[in-house]
Amino acid sequence: MKQIKVVKFGGSSLADANQFKKVAGIVKADPDRRFVVASAPGKRFSEDTKITDMLYSCYEVAAKGGDFEGQFAAIESRYNSIIKDLGLNVSLDKEFVQIKNGFIGRAGRDYAASRGEYLNGKLLAAYLGFEFIDPAGYIFFNESGVFDLEKTTAVLSEKLAKTEYAVIPGFYGSMPNDTIKTFSRGGSDVTGSIVARAANASIYENWTDVSGFLICDPRIVENPEGITTITYRELRELSYMGAGVLHEDAIFPVRTAGIPINIKNTNAPEDAGTMIVADAGDTPCKYTITGIAGKKGFSAINIEKDMMNSEMGFVRKVLEVLEDNKVNLEHIPSGIDTMSIIVNSASIQGKEEKIIKMIQEEVAPDHIDIEHNIALIAVVGRGMRKLRGTSGRIFSALAHAHVNVKMIDQGSSELNVIVGVAEEDFVTATKAVYDMFVLTAE
C-alpha cells in the first residue's frame, strides 16, 4: 500500500524563488510526499518584513479609508518577483484585484492575513504542477470561532481521497457564514497536522529553517545538542514553557491518530531532524533529560495562615477569587500553612489590590503578598522516570551556580520538574542545568 506523507513548509522555506526551488526538489524527491501545506513568504534576510506583517499593515490603512496603494504594490512586487525568477507562466493579477476590493470592503484582519498563504499556495501549486485546494472550503470553525475537527476531518478526508497531489495553504479556514478565520500565529503548523490526520498520513514532515528541536535555547546556551526523538507529551511540556519550532496546538490532530511528526530543515534536507512520536518505546535517551525551556513574566501570590490545611474549602475559595477576576493559575506549590499561586504577571496587572482584598475577605489569611519578576524553568525528559536523584541534581546545579529556588513543582508523571527563580537568574539557572545534564554527561 502506497504511503502518504504530508509536508508543511514554513515562511522561511518559501520566502523567495531560490527557496521555492529547494522545496520543489524536496517534494519531487519522494513520490509519497503528496500533500503540501504552504506558509506565506517569510523574511529573505534579517531586516526584511514577512508578507503577513505587510498584509496586516496594509489592511489597517485600507480599513481606515487611507491610501494603501503603495503598500499593496510592495506586496504585489514580492509575489511577482517569485513568478519572474521561477519563470512561471501564471498571473496573480485577478487575485490582487479581489484582495484589494476585500480590503476596501473591510473583509477583516483574518481575511487580510490569510491572503499571504493563499497567494503563495497558488504559486507553489503551479510550480509543482499540483492541484490547489483552498482550505476555506475544507477547514471549518464553528459559530464561536472554535476549530471543528470532526467536520473538517470528514469533508477534507473525502476530498484528499480523490486527490493525487495537492498544495493546501496553511493558517486559515472558514466560519459558518463563509468569512475567513485564521488560527493563531504559526497556524500553518496546525493546518499541516489537520491535513495529515485527514489524509491518514504515515508521517507529517514539518520543514523549517532549523534541523529539529534543540535541548536548550541557543540564545542562552551556545551550540546546544539536538533532540533526535521526543514524545508528544514532552513536546507539549516544552512548547508550553516557551520552546519554539512547532506551534504547540499542532500536535493534537495527529497525536490522537498516532501519526509521527518529523521536524526537518529545508536548507539541510539530509539532516535527520527531530522525530516526534506518541511513544518512544525502547528508543534510548542520550541524556537523562530531553529538553529545557523557560519563560519570564510570572508572579507569585503568597498566602500564609496557621492550620490552613484543616480549613475546609480554603483552596477552593482562593481559586474562586482568581476565577472571578479571570486569572488562570500556572502552579500551586504549597506547605501545611502556606500556599503560593503562580500566575502570569500580565493577567493580574491592575487587579492586584482587588485580588488581595477579595482573598482577605474570603479566607482571612495571616499574611498575603504578591512577588513579581519570577521566571519558570521546565526540565523535561522521559529518562527522568528511570533514574533516581534527578531533582537532586537539578538543585545541586542551581546551588552551585548561586541561584535561589523560589518554587518547585514536579508532575506526578515524573516527566518534568519546574523550578521558579528570579528573572535575573534565568540565564544562569538554565545554563547550570544544561551543564549538569549534558556537558558533564558527555
VMD Tcl script that draws the C-alpha trace (Angstrom):
set ca {
  {0.00 0.00 0.00}
  {1.35 3.39 -1.01}
  {2.29 5.65 1.87}
  {1.12 9.24 2.18}
  {3.40 11.94 3.52}
  {2.07 15.39 4.34}
  {4.75 18.08 4.17}
  {4.46 21.60 5.52}
  {6.91 24.36 4.61}
  {7.31 27.45 6.76}
  {7.70 31.05 5.69}
  {11.48 30.98 5.56}
  {11.27 27.91 3.32}
  {9.11 29.80 0.82}
  {10.50 33.32 1.14}
  {11.75 33.65 -2.45}
  {12.28 31.81 -5.72}
  {15.51 30.17 -4.56}
  {13.69 28.67 -1.57}
  {10.83 27.54 -3.86}
  {13.39 25.58 -5.87}
  {14.68 23.85 -2.73}
  {11.12 22.97 -1.72}
  {10.34 21.56 -5.16}
  {13.47 19.42 -5.01}
  {12.45 18.02 -1.63}
  {8.86 17.30 -2.68}
  {9.78 15.72 -6.02}
  {12.49 13.56 -4.40}
  {9.82 11.38 -2.77}
  {6.58 10.49 -4.60}
  {4.96 9.75 -1.24}
  {5.04 13.49 -0.46}
  {1.60 14.05 -1.89}
  {0.07 16.89 0.09}
  {1.99 20.12 0.65}
  {0.95 22.79 3.14}
  {2.32 26.24 2.31}
  {3.03 29.24 4.51}
  {3.20 32.86 3.38}
  {6.63 34.19 2.31}
  {8.79 34.92 5.34}
  {11.87 37.07 5.68}
  {14.50 36.82 2.94}
  {17.08 38.48 5.18}
  {17.12 39.71 8.79}
  {15.88 43.24 8.06}
  {13.14 42.03 5.71}
  {9.41 42.05 6.52}
  {7.18 38.98 6.43}
  {4.32 39.12 3.95}
  {1.80 38.50 6.73}
  {3.00 41.62 8.56}
  {2.85 43.60 5.32}
  {-0.74 42.47 4.81}
  {-1.76 43.39 8.35}
  {-0.24 46.85 8.00}
  {-1.75 47.40 4.57}
  {-5.21 46.35 5.74}
  {-5.11 48.69 8.74}
  {-4.59 51.64 6.40}
  {-7.26 50.43 3.96}
  {-9.83 49.81 6.70}
  {-9.46 53.43 7.83}
  {-10.00 54.71 4.31}
  {-6.36 55.64 3.78}
  {-4.21 55.35 0.68}
  {-2.82 51.81 0.73}
  {-1.79 51.57 -2.92}
  {1.92 51.90 -2.23}
  {1.89 49.23 0.46}
  {-0.15 46.88 -1.68}
  {2.18 47.43 -4.63}
  {5.08 46.24 -2.43}
  {3.13 43.04 -1.67}
  {2.41 42.51 -5.37}
  {6.09 43.01 -6.13}
  {7.15 40.23 -3.73}
  {4.93 37.70 -5.45}
  {5.67 38.90 -8.97}
  {9.40 38.60 -8.31}
  {8.88 34.94 -7.35}
  {6.88 34.37 -10.54}
  {9.56 36.03 -12.67}
  {12.51 34.29 -11.05}
  {10.84 30.88 -11.36}
  {9.87 31.52 -14.98}
  {6.24 30.70 -14.22}
  {3.62 31.39 -16.87}
  {0.99 32.49 -14.37}
  {-0.52 35.75 -13.20}
  {-1.97 36.76 -9.85}
  {-3.47 40.00 -11.16}
  {-7.02 38.73 -10.77}
  {-6.36 37.67 -7.19}
  {-4.71 41.02 -6.40}
  {-7.84 42.86 -7.55}
  {-10.07 40.63 -5.42}
  {-7.92 41.17 -2.36}
  {-7.79 44.95 -2.82}
  {-11.57 45.01 -3.10}
  {-11.75 42.91 0.07}
  {-9.55 45.42 1.87}
  {-11.72 48.32 0.71}
  {-14.82 46.40 1.81}
  {-13.27 45.76 5.23}
  {-13.31 41.99 4.89}
  {-11.46 41.68 8.21}
  {-7.95 41.19 9.59}
  {-8.23 37.42 9.33}
  {-9.03 37.70 5.63}
  {-6.12 40.07 5.10}
  {-3.61 37.86 6.93}
  {-4.75 34.68 5.18}
  {-4.06 36.04 1.71}
  {-0.32 35.53 2.17}
  {-0.76 31.76 2.37}
  {-3.47 31.80 -0.28}
  {-1.29 33.51 -2.89}
  {1.83 31.51 -2.05}
  {-0.17 28.30 -2.24}
  {-1.34 29.27 -5.71}
  {2.24 29.82 -6.87}
  {3.61 26.65 -5.30}
  {0.82 24.56 -6.82}
  {1.60 25.99 -10.25}
  {5.33 25.41 -9.83}
  {4.91 21.81 -8.67}
  {2.10 21.03 -11.11}
  {-0.16 20.05 -8.20}
  {-3.85 20.72 -7.62}
  {-4.64 23.78 -5.47}
  {-7.08 23.22 -2.59}
  {-8.46 26.31 -0.86}
  {-8.86 25.44 2.86}
  {-11.80 27.85 3.10}
  {-13.92 25.03 1.71}
  {-12.45 22.23 3.82}
  {-11.26 23.55 7.19}
  {-14.08 24.74 9.42}
  {-14.64 26.76 12.58}
  {-17.94 26.81 14.46}
  {-20.02 29.90 15.20}
  {-17.92 30.59 18.29}
  {-14.73 30.60 16.25}
  {-13.55 27.24 17.62}
  {-11.95 24.83 15.17}
  {-14.32 21.98 14.22}
  {-12.08 18.90 13.92}
  {-14.88 16.41 13.29}
  {-16.48 18.28 10.38}
  {-13.11 19.22 8.91}
  {-11.80 15.66 9.02}
  {-14.94 14.27 7.37}
  {-15.02 16.77 4.50}
  {-11.27 17.04 3.94}
  {-10.74 13.26 4.07}
  {-13.24 12.78 1.27}
  {-11.51 15.41 -0.86}
  {-7.99 14.09 -0.29}
  {-9.06 10.52 -1.04}
  {-9.90 11.71 -4.57}
  {-6.73 13.77 -4.98}
  {-3.31 12.50 -6.06}
  {-1.17 15.56 -5.32}
  {-2.15 18.95 -3.93}
  {-0.99 22.16 -2.28}
  {-3.11 23.46 0.61}
  {-2.40 26.92 2.07}
  {-1.91 26.93 5.82}
  {-3.16 29.21 8.59}
  {-6.86 29.59 7.77}
  {-10.29 28.08 7.24}
  {-13.83 29.44 7.25}
  {-16.69 30.31 9.58}
  {-20.30 29.10 9.08}
  {-21.09 32.43 7.38}
  {-18.22 31.79 4.92}
  {-15.96 34.50 6.29}
  {-12.28 33.68 6.67}
  {-10.98 32.64 10.09}
  {-7.29 32.16 10.91}
  {-5.52 30.13 13.54}
  {-3.14 31.96 15.86}
  {0.34 32.89 14.63}
  {2.21 29.81 13.46}
  {-1.10 28.26 12.50}
  {0.24 26.67 9.32}
  {1.72 24.03 11.63}
  {-1.83 23.29 12.73}
  {-3.06 23.07 9.15}
  {-0.33 20.56 8.36}
  {-1.40 18.43 11.29}
  {-5.06 18.63 10.23}
  {-4.23 17.58 6.67}
  {-2.06 14.71 7.94}
  {-4.91 13.40 10.02}
  {-7.47 13.77 7.24}
  {-5.15 12.01 4.77}
  {-4.35 9.24 7.29}
  {-0.72 10.02 6.56}
  {2.14 7.74 7.56}
  {4.14 10.80 8.66}
  {3.82 14.59 8.89}
  {7.03 16.34 7.83}
  {7.31 19.89 9.12}
  {10.04 21.69 7.16}
  {11.53 24.83 8.65}
  {14.92 26.59 8.87}
  {16.37 24.52 11.72}
  {17.29 20.84 11.93}
  {14.78 19.94 14.61}
  {14.49 20.75 18.29}
  {17.45 21.67 20.44}
  {17.81 20.67 24.08}
  {18.04 24.33 25.03}
  {17.53 27.80 23.57}
  {20.67 28.62 21.50}
  {20.34 32.25 22.59}
  {21.14 31.06 26.11}
  {23.46 28.10 25.55}
  {25.91 28.22 22.67}
  {25.50 25.35 20.18}
  {23.22 23.16 22.31}
  {22.77 19.49 21.46}
  {19.89 18.48 19.23}
  {16.96 16.23 20.17}
  {16.65 13.14 17.97}
  {13.40 11.73 19.39}
  {10.77 13.37 21.58}
  {7.30 12.24 22.65}
  {4.13 14.29 22.22}
  {3.91 14.71 25.99}
  {7.46 16.01 26.25}
  {6.85 18.37 23.34}
  {3.70 19.70 24.99}
  {5.60 20.47 28.18}
  {8.46 22.20 26.37}
  {6.25 24.13 23.93}
  {4.09 25.45 26.76}
  {7.20 26.72 28.51}
  {8.42 28.64 25.50}
  {10.31 26.24 23.23}
  {9.85 27.27 19.61}
  {9.96 25.47 16.23}
  {6.46 23.96 16.26}
  {3.11 25.54 17.10}
  {2.03 23.72 20.29}
  {-1.57 23.22 19.07}
  {-0.23 21.35 16.04}
  {0.34 18.14 17.95}
  {-3.29 17.46 18.85}
  {-4.84 16.45 15.48}
  {-2.05 13.94 14.79}
  {-1.49 12.83 18.38}
  {-4.83 11.03 18.65}
  {-4.24 9.42 15.26}
  {-0.76 8.22 16.23}
  {0.91 9.98 13.31}
  {4.57 10.88 13.92}
  {5.96 14.33 13.09}
  {9.43 14.86 11.65}
  {10.91 18.35 12.04}
  {13.24 18.88 9.08}
  {15.47 21.64 7.68}
  {14.70 22.89 4.16}
  {18.25 24.21 3.85}
  {19.81 20.93 5.06}
  {17.39 18.18 3.94}
  {19.95 15.47 4.62}
  {19.81 16.15 8.38}
  {17.68 13.64 10.30}
  {15.91 16.33 12.30}
  {13.69 15.51 15.27}
  {11.10 12.75 15.35}
  {8.01 13.44 17.47}
  {6.24 10.21 18.40}
  {3.39 9.03 20.60}
  {5.57 6.53 22.40}
  {9.38 6.44 22.25}
  {9.26 2.78 23.26}
  {12.76 1.39 23.59}
  {14.37 4.35 21.83}
  {17.34 5.15 24.07}
  {17.76 8.60 25.59}
  {21.22 10.04 25.09}
  {20.77 12.12 28.22}
  {18.57 11.88 31.30}
  {16.68 14.96 30.15}
  {15.10 15.61 26.77}
  {14.99 19.39 26.92}
  {15.00 22.58 28.95}
  {12.67 25.51 28.36}
  {11.53 28.51 30.33}
  {9.70 31.80 30.39}
  {9.80 35.04 32.32}
  {6.87 37.18 33.39}
  {5.32 35.31 36.31}
  {4.16 36.41 39.76}
  {3.51 34.50 42.99}
  {0.55 35.21 45.26}
  {1.92 34.04 48.61}
  {-0.60 33.16 51.34}
  {0.11 32.14 54.92}
  {-2.35 31.00 57.59}
  {-2.00 28.77 60.63}
  {-3.93 25.49 60.31}
  {-4.68 26.23 56.65}
  {-4.64 22.53 55.84}
  {-7.50 21.79 58.25}
  {-9.77 24.57 56.97}
  {-12.33 23.01 54.62}
  {-12.65 24.79 51.25}
  {-9.66 27.10 51.78}
  {-8.04 26.47 48.38}
  {-11.38 26.49 46.56}
  {-12.26 29.92 47.94}
  {-8.91 31.35 46.87}
  {-9.20 29.89 43.38}
  {-12.72 31.25 43.01}
  {-11.30 34.73 43.60}
  {-8.92 34.19 40.68}
  {-11.75 32.82 38.54}
  {-13.90 35.85 39.29}
  {-11.02 38.04 38.11}
  {-10.40 35.89 35.02}
  {-6.91 34.87 36.12}
  {-5.54 31.44 35.15}
  {-3.17 29.72 37.53}
  {0.06 28.08 36.42}
  {1.15 26.17 39.55}
  {0.23 25.87 43.24}
  {3.22 24.83 45.35}
  {2.10 24.54 48.98}
  {3.03 23.61 52.52}
  {0.99 22.89 55.63}
  {0.35 26.54 56.45}
  {1.47 28.20 53.23}
  {0.34 28.32 49.63}
  {1.75 30.09 46.60}
  {-0.20 30.58 43.41}
  {1.93 31.20 40.34}
  {0.19 33.31 37.70}
  {1.12 35.19 34.57}
  {2.04 38.71 35.68}
  {0.11 40.34 32.85}
  {-3.12 38.62 33.95}
  {-3.17 40.41 37.33}
  {-1.95 43.79 36.18}
  {-4.29 46.45 37.52}
  {-6.13 43.86 39.65}
  {-3.63 43.22 42.43}
  {-5.26 45.27 45.19}
  {-8.68 43.90 44.33}
  {-7.45 40.29 44.36}
  {-5.68 40.72 47.70}
  {-8.74 42.33 49.24}
  {-11.07 39.58 47.99}
  {-8.77 36.82 49.27}
  {-8.58 38.56 52.66}
  {-12.37 38.71 52.83}
  {-12.79 35.06 51.79}
  {-10.15 33.26 53.90}
  {-8.68 35.85 56.35}
  {-5.02 34.88 55.85}
  {-2.38 35.77 58.44}
  {-0.25 37.18 55.64}
  {-0.58 37.73 51.90}
  {1.71 39.36 49.35}
  {2.47 39.27 45.65}
  {6.01 38.66 44.42}
  {6.89 39.67 40.87}
  {9.70 39.06 38.36}
  {9.70 35.27 38.56}
  {10.89 33.00 35.75}
  {9.86 29.37 35.38}
  {12.22 26.73 34.00}
  {10.96 23.30 32.95}
  {13.34 20.35 32.87}
  {11.62 17.66 30.79}
  {12.54 14.08 29.95}
  {11.09 10.58 29.86}
  {14.50 9.34 31.02}
  {13.91 11.01 34.38}
  {11.47 8.26 35.33}
  {14.11 5.56 35.29}
  {16.81 7.33 37.27}
  {16.83 8.36 40.88}
  {18.19 11.67 42.06}
  {17.24 13.80 39.04}
  {15.66 16.53 41.17}
  {18.68 16.46 43.46}
  {20.99 17.04 40.51}
  {18.88 20.00 39.39}
  {19.01 21.67 42.77}
  {22.69 20.87 43.14}
  {23.40 22.58 39.83}
  {21.41 25.66 40.86}
  {23.03 25.83 44.29}
  {26.49 25.60 42.74}
  {25.54 28.49 40.42}
  {24.35 30.50 43.47}
  {20.75 30.56 42.23}
  {17.98 30.69 44.83}
  {14.99 28.46 44.07}
  {11.66 30.19 44.74}
  {9.35 27.37 43.70}
  {9.47 23.64 42.98}
  {6.78 21.66 41.18}
  {7.12 18.08 39.96}
  {4.34 16.41 37.99}
  {3.02 13.02 39.09}
  {4.11 11.58 35.74}
  {7.76 12.22 36.70}
  {8.15 13.65 33.21}
  {9.09 17.16 34.27}
  {10.36 19.30 37.11}
  {9.56 23.01 37.14}
  {11.53 25.47 39.22}
  {10.87 29.13 39.80}
  {13.79 31.55 40.03}
  {14.24 35.31 39.96}
  {14.16 36.65 36.41}
  {17.68 37.98 36.84}
  {18.86 34.40 37.45}
  {17.03 32.90 34.47}
  {20.00 32.61 32.10}
  {22.42 31.48 34.81}
  {19.99 28.82 36.03}
  {19.29 27.49 32.55}
  {22.98 27.20 31.74}
  {23.65 25.47 35.06}
  {21.01 22.79 34.43}
  {22.22 22.24 30.86}
  {25.81 21.87 32.04}
  {24.78 19.37 34.70}
  {22.82 17.05 32.42}
  {24.50 17.48 29.04}
  {28.07 18.71 29.30}
  {29.00 16.60 32.32}
  {27.32 13.57 30.74}
  {29.48 13.63 27.63}
}
mol new
graphics top color blue
foreach p $ca { graphics top sphere $p radius 0.5 }
foreach p [lrange $ca 0 end-1] q [lrange $ca 1 end] { graphics top cylinder $p $q radius 0.2 }
display resetview
